[in-house]
Structures are given as C-alpha cells and as structure tokens.
C-alpha cells in the first residue's frame, strides 16, 4: 500500500513542473511571435521612411558595410562569452577556424557575395517600391528557396506546399498587375523613384536569397563549425566585398563627403535593425516553430500594409487585398508541417541556421523545449 502511494508526490511534482514549463513555453512563443513580427515589419518600414525623407541621403553601400561590421563584432562577443572570457582560447579558435582551415572559410565567399548583393538590392527595391508592395513581392523568396532546396538538397515538398507556391506566385502577380496600373500616377508624383528598377531589384534579391540560403544550409550540414563562427566568416567576406562595392559605386563621393554622410539616429536604427535582426531571429526561432514563423511573416505583411496607409498614404484597393490575401494564406500553408513528419524535423527546417546553431546557443540560452538533453545527442 505504501509503495504506490510513495510515488505520488514525485509524480505530482513532475506534473506541476511540466505544466509550469508548458506555460513558460507558451509565453515564450507569443513573445517570439511579437519579436518576429516587429523585426520583419519595422525593417522594411524604417528603410522606406529614411529613404523617402527630404534632405541629404546616406549612402546605402556604407550602411551595408556598417551592418556587416556590427554582425561580426556581435558574433565575436558571443563566441568570447562561450569561451567564458578566455582570450587565449578565443584567439586560438579564431585562428584555427579562419586561417588554418582556410579552405573551409573560402567556401563562404560565394554566399557572402550573394548576401552582400542582396542587401544592396533591398535598399534599391525599398527606395523605389511602396513598403507594402515590397513586403508582399519579397515573399517570392519562399518560392525560390523551395525550388533551390529541391534542386540542390533533393528535398521533397508536400502537395499542400506545392499548392501554396502556386498561390504565392498568383498573389504576387495580382499585386504587381495592380501596381502596374497605378505606376504612371506614382511616377508623376515621385520623379526620383522607378517602379521597374524597384521590381527588378526585388526579383533578383529573391533569387539570390533563395540560392544563398540553400547553399549556406548545405555548408552547415557538412560542417561542425558553430553558426556564430560561420557568421564571423560570412561577415569578413561581406565587409570586404561591401567595401569593394562602396568604392566602385560611391568611392569618389564618399571621399568628398565622408563615410557617415547623411547618417541620422533613424539611419543608425535601420543599420542596427538590419545587423542584429538576423541574429535575433536565429535566437528567437529556438523558442518558436516553423508554423509560428510563417504566421509572423503573414502578420507582418498586414502590419506593413496598415502602417503604410497612415505613414506613406499608401492606397489599398480590392485587387491589392486579394493578391496580398493569397500571399498571406500561401505563406501560412507552406509553413504547415508535412504529414507523418516528426516534430524534430519541423524544428530543424524552421531556420537555415538551426542545424549548426542549437548547441552554440545553449551556451548562453536555456532551451525551454528540452530542459534536459535529448537521448541520442
């Protein structure tokens, strides 16, 4: 009689702990959702805002370089924290990972070049397209990433995902047809903006984003290096390539006016958002899942559209609403888990960086999903 009863206090304690942990996880998911929505929407809106303000305009090439420098410094600080402030181990790790294993480092030159190009193109696109239009059109990166994943990683897509990609393309096409109709009116009111230039930039940016993301995922899967070390390696190439682009495009003017010409507190805010946004999302995804990430992307489109109406006088009509609605639905459908797919694979696919980054983040972040170590790891 005593033996069964003696287990109940422990069992009750475990149940309470489990319920408490579930409540914490639920709160963290909602916090993650808010962070993802704010980061997704605020970056686009803030870039559009600073690029349409009257007065001196900052050089976008310098902003891209500055963001890369901040990413490298942040990743270095995180690596140093993982080494518990041991400078000798920190320097040894950097030397071994970057110099000794130089062939491994050189593999990141390709995605770094593409990411640098993509970051510059985003500035061009947002400077020439309404924020809501860019946000909707930029979701084509889901289509390009899916296609490159099938071709390069031999991944399979479910029927729902294929249908969502068709709906995504249709939604973007409807939005572009609607914008094409109002293009002439916009051209008359804003002579410094080119709709064709903005559209071409966002399409090329989507293509480059898809290829670079899949290529980077392929590298991460074939390596034991931490995601933060990969960010350092990417940032080194990104800074050098960004400086080359800066010299090629704006070199003479920057020599005359200075690297930080046109920088305001708002511009610095954009740069910090761009630099830390990606790292922040990589950490937040640890507490979220693929469905939540897709929902956040969809919700950020709504936030961008509503804000654009009040901030930029953006006009929303029935056709734009239809196209944006298709895109929002497609993004959510694509993020749904495949039938007979385990939770672990869903979590792994939620971020291209998660493959190599979970153990590294554990050095300074608790894992709410797995309080203890998983079996087999």
C-alpha positions in Angstrom: 0.0 0.0 0.0 2.9 2.3 0.8 4.8 1.7 -2.5 2.3 3.1 -4.9 1.4 6.0 -2.7 5.1 6.9 -2.2 5.4 7.7 -5.9 2.6 10.2 -6.0 4.4 13.2 -4.5 7.2 12.9 -7.1 4.6 12.4 -9.9 2.6 15.4 -8.7 5.8 17.4 -8.6 6.7 16.3 -12.1 3.2 17.2 -13.4 3.4 20.7 -11.8 6.9 21.2 -13.3 5.7 20.1 -16.7 2.6 22.4 -16.5 4.8 25.3 -15.4 7.2 24.6 -18.2 4.4 24.5 -20.8 3.1 27.8 -19.6 6.6 29.3 -19.9 6.9 27.8 -23.4 3.5 29.3 -24.4 4.5 32.7 -23.2 7.9 32.5 -25.0 6.1 31.5 -28.2 3.9 34.6 -28.0 6.9 36.8 -27.2 8.7 35.2 -30.2 5.8 35.9 -32.4 5.8 39.6 -31.4 9.6 39.9 -31.9 9.4 38.3 -35.4 6.5 40.5 -36.5 8.2 43.7 -35.2 11.5 42.8 -36.8 10.0 41.9 -40.2 7.8 44.9 -40.4 9.9 47.6 -38.8 13.0 46.9 -41.0 11.0 47.4 -44.2 9.1 50.4 -43.0 12.1 52.1 -41.4 14.2 51.7 -44.6 11.4 53.1 -46.7 11.0 56.0 -44.3 14.6 57.1 -44.2 15.0 56.7 -48.0 12.0 59.0 -48.7 12.8 61.8 -46.2 13.8 65.1 -47.7 17.4 66.3 -47.3 20.8 64.6 -47.5 20.6 60.8 -48.2 23.0 58.4 -46.7 25.0 56.0 -48.9 23.3 52.6 -48.8 26.7 50.9 -49.7 28.2 52.3 -46.4 25.1 51.2 -44.5 25.6 47.6 -45.8 29.3 47.6 -44.7 28.4 49.0 -41.3 25.8 46.3 -40.8 28.3 43.6 -41.7 30.9 45.1 -39.2 28.3 45.0 -36.4 27.3 41.4 -37.2 31.0 40.3 -37.0 31.5 42.2 -33.7 28.4 40.7 -32.2 29.3 37.2 -33.2 32.8 37.6 -31.8 31.4 38.8 -28.5 29.1 35.7 -28.4 32.0 33.4 -29.2 34.0 35.0 -26.4 31.1 34.5 -24.0 31.0 30.8 -24.9 34.7 30.6 -24.1 33.9 32.3 -20.7 36.1 35.3 -21.4 39.2 33.2 -22.0 41.0 35.3 -24.6 43.7 32.7 -25.4 41.1 30.0 -26.3 39.1 32.6 -28.2 42.1 33.7 -30.4 43.1 30.1 -30.9 39.7 29.1 -32.1 39.5 32.1 -34.5 43.0 31.3 -35.9 42.2 27.6 -36.3 38.7 28.2 -37.8 39.6 31.0 -40.2 43.3 30.7 -41.0 44.2 27.0 -40.6 41.0 25.8 -42.1 41.2 28.4 -44.9 39.6 26.1 -47.5 36.5 25.8 -45.2 36.5 29.6 -44.9 36.7 30.2 -48.6 33.6 28.2 -49.2 31.6 31.1 -47.6 32.9 33.5 -50.2 30.1 32.6 -52.6 27.1 33.0 -50.2 28.7 36.1 -48.7 29.0 37.7 -52.2 25.3 36.9 -52.8 24.2 38.2 -49.4 26.1 41.5 -50.0 24.4 41.9 -53.3 21.1 41.0 -51.8 21.4 43.6 -49.0 22.3 46.4 -51.5 19.4 45.4 -53.8 17.0 45.5 -50.8 17.8 49.2 -50.3 17.3 49.9 -54.0 14.0 48.0 -54.1 12.6 49.6 -50.9 13.7 53.0 -52.2 11.6 52.6 -55.3 8.6 50.5 -54.2 5.9 51.1 -51.6 6.7 49.2 -48.4 3.6 47.0 -48.6 4.3 46.1 -52.2 7.9 45.2 -51.4 6.8 43.1 -48.4 4.3 41.1 -50.5 6.6 40.7 -53.5 9.6 39.8 -51.4 7.8 36.6 -50.3 8.8 35.2 -53.6 12.0 34.2 -51.8 9.9 31.3 -50.4 9.3 30.1 -53.9 13.0 30.4 -54.9 14.2 28.8 -51.7 11.8 25.9 -52.2 13.0 25.4 -55.8 16.7 25.6 -54.9 16.1 23.2 -52.0 14.5 20.6 -54.3 17.3 21.0 -56.9 20.3 21.3 -54.6 19.3 19.4 -51.4 17.0 16.9 -53.0 14.2 17.9 -50.6 10.6 16.8 -51.2 7.6 19.1 -50.9 4.1 18.1 -49.9 1.1 18.7 -52.1 0.0 21.5 -49.8 3.4 23.2 -50.2 3.3 22.9 -54.0 -0.2 24.4 -54.0 0.9 27.2 -51.6 3.8 28.0 -54.0 1.3 28.4 -56.9 -1.0 30.6 -54.8 2.1 32.6 -53.7 3.1 33.3 -57.3 -0.5 34.1 -58.2 -0.9 36.6 -55.3 2.4 38.4 -56.1 1.4 38.6 -59.8 -2.0 40.1 -58.9 -0.3 42.7 -56.7 2.2 43.6 -59.5 -0.7 43.9 -62.0 -2.5 46.3 -59.6 0.7 48.3 -59.1 1.4 48.4 -62.8 -1.9 50.1 -63.3 -1.0 52.9 -60.8 2.6 53.1 -61.9 2.2 56.2 -64.1 0.4 58.2 -61.4 3.2 57.3 -58.9 5.9 58.3 -61.4 4.3 61.7 -61.8 4.3 62.4 -58.1 7.8 61.0 -57.4 10.3 61.5 -60.1 13.1 60.0 -58.1 11.5 56.6 -57.9 11.5 53.9 -60.6 8.9 51.1 -60.3 10.7 49.0 -62.9 14.1 49.4 -61.1 12.5 48.5 -57.7 10.7 45.4 -59.1 13.8 44.2 -60.9 15.8 44.6 -57.7 13.4 42.7 -55.5 13.1 39.8 -58.0 16.9 39.5 -58.2 17.1 39.8 -54.4 14.6 36.9 -54.1 16.6 34.7 -56.4 19.9 35.5 -54.6 18.2 34.9 -51.2 16.9 31.5 -52.2 20.2 30.3 -53.6 22.4 31.7 -50.8 20.1 30.4 -48.1 20.2 26.8 -49.5 23.9 27.0 -50.2 24.6 28.1 -46.7 22.4 25.3 -45.3 24.3 22.8 -47.3 27.6 24.1 -45.9 26.2 24.0 -42.3 25.0 20.4 -42.7 28.5 19.3 -43.8 30.4 21.1 -41.0 30.7 21.0 -37.2 31.6 24.7 -37.0 29.3 26.9 -34.9 26.7 29.2 -36.5 28.4 32.2 -34.8 31.8 31.3 -36.3 30.1 31.0 -39.7 28.6 34.4 -39.2 32.1 35.8 -38.5 33.4 34.1 -41.7 30.5 35.5 -43.7 30.9 38.9 -42.2 34.6 39.1 -43.0 33.9 38.4 -46.7 30.8 40.6 -46.5 32.7 43.6 -45.2 35.5 43.2 -47.8 33.0 42.8 -50.7 30.8 45.6 -49.3 33.9 47.9 -49.3 34.6 46.9 -52.8 31.1 47.7 -53.9 31.2 51.0 -52.0 34.5 52.0 -53.7 33.1 51.0 -57.1 29.7 52.7 -56.8 30.2 55.7 -54.4 34.0 55.9 -53.9 34.6 59.5 -55.2 31.5 60.9 -53.5 32.4 59.2 -50.2 35.9 60.6 -50.3 34.4 64.0 -50.7 31.6 63.8 -48.2 32.6 61.1 -45.8 31.6 57.5 -44.9 28.9 58.6 -42.5 27.4 61.3 -44.6 23.7 61.6 -44.1 23.6 59.4 -41.0 20.9 60.3 -38.5 19.7 58.5 -35.4 17.0 56.9 -37.6 19.6 55.7 -40.1 21.6 54.1 -37.2 18.4 52.5 -36.1 17.9 50.9 -39.5 21.5 49.7 -39.5 21.2 48.2 -36.0 17.9 46.5 -37.0 19.5 45.0 -40.1 22.6 43.9 -38.3 21.0 42.4 -35.2 17.7 41.4 -36.7 19.0 38.3 -38.4 20.9 37.2 -35.2 17.9 38.0 -33.1 15.6 35.8 -35.4 18.1 33.0 -35.2 17.8 33.0 -31.4 14.0 33.6 -31.4 13.4 30.6 -33.7 14.8 28.4 -31.0 11.7 29.2 -28.9 9.3 29.1 -31.9 8.5 26.7 -34.7 8.0 26.8 -38.4 4.3 27.5 -38.2 4.8 30.4 -35.9 7.5 31.8 -38.1 5.1 31.6 -41.1 2.3 33.2 -39.2 4.7 36.0 -38.1 5.6 36.7 -41.7 2.0 36.8 -42.8 1.0 39.1 -39.9 4.0 41.4 -40.6 2.6 41.9 -44.2 -0.7 43.1 -42.6 1.2 45.4 -40.2 3.3 46.9 -43.1 0.3 47.5 -45.2 -1.8 49.2 -42.5 1.2 51.3 -41.4 2.0 52.3 -45.0 -1.6 53.6 -45.3 -1.1 56.0 -42.4 2.6 56.8 -42.8 3.1 57.0 -46.6 -0.5 57.4 -47.8 -0.5 54.0 -49.5 -3.8 53.2 -51.2 -5.2 49.7 -50.7 -7.9 48.6 -53.1 -9.7 45.3 -53.7 -7.2 43.9 -56.1 -4.2 44.5 -53.8 -6.2 43.0 -50.9 -6.9 39.9 -53.0 -3.3 39.5 -54.0 -1.9 40.1 -50.5 -4.5 37.7 -49.1 -3.3 35.0 -51.4 0.3 35.6 -50.4 -0.6 35.6 -46.7 -2.5 32.4 -47.0 0.2 30.8 -49.1 2.9 31.7 -46.6 0.9 30.1 -43.8 0.1 27.0 -45.8 3.8 26.5 -46.7 4.8 26.6 -43.1 2.4 23.8 -42.1 4.2 20.5 -41.2 4.2 17.7 -43.6 2.0 14.6 -42.8 3.9 11.9 -40.9 6.8 14.3 -40.2 8.3 14.3 -36.8 8.5 17.4 -34.7 12.3 17.4 -34.7 12.5 17.7 -38.5 10.0 20.5 -38.4 12.0 22.4 -35.9 15.2 21.8 -37.8 13.7 23.1 -41.0 12.4 26.2 -39.3 15.7 28.0 -39.8 18.6 27.6 -42.2 20.9 28.3 -39.3 19.4 25.9 -36.7 21.3 22.9 -37.9 24.6 24.1 -36.5 23.4 26.6 -34.0 21.3 24.9 -31.3 24.3 23.7 -29.2 26.0 27.0 -29.6 23.0 29.0 -28.4 22.8 26.6 -25.4 26.0 28.2 -24.1 24.1 31.3 -23.1 20.4 30.5 -23.6 18.2 27.9 -21.9 16.2 25.6 -24.1 12.5 25.7 -23.0 11.5 22.8 -25.2 14.1 20.3 -23.8 15.0 21.0 -20.2 17.4 18.1 -20.3 19.5 16.6 -23.0 17.8 14.6 -25.7 18.5 10.9 -26.0 20.9 10.1 -28.7 22.5 13.6 -28.8 
